[in-house]
Amino acid sequence: MHELSIAMSIVELAEEESVRRGGAQINAVHLKLGALSGVVSEALLSSWEMASYDTELRGSRLVIEKVPVVVYCPACDAPRTLESIQHFICPVCKNMVSQVIEGRELQVFAMEILE
């Protein structure tokens, strides 16, 4: 379960930010998680409590924003959101697509901090 090591890395990142801000309390960490990231959001949320248990982030929340797969369709000359990650087919023109624009994210993009 690599989600635990990912959760531990996020905790470490948040702790570093807390130290940089003079020991500020972090209430929540916000994460963008792409459908193609290879990370199971439920497993990551479950791992968060274990990873943060003996840290300054104990009791904090991990808030996950799921990012769908967006591809570029050359036939339509437009970005399109895939209906399924199983089929890389443009939902409008039904042509095969391969250029991924969004959906691989695993990014901390915000923290709720009490200073």
Number of C-alpha atoms within 10 A of each C-alpha: 10 13 20 18 14 17 22 19 13 20 23 16 13 22 20 13 17 20 11 10 13 10 14 15 19 21 16 18 21 16 20 19 22 23 21 17 14 13 18 15 18 11 14 21 18 14 21 25 19 14 23 20 14 9 12 17 22 16 14 18 18 22 16 19 15 15 18 19 21 22 21 18 23 14 13 13 8 10 16 19 21 20 14 12 14 7 11 20 20 24 15 12 10 12 13 14 17 12 13 18 13 17 21 19 19 20 14 17 10 13 18 13 15 12 10
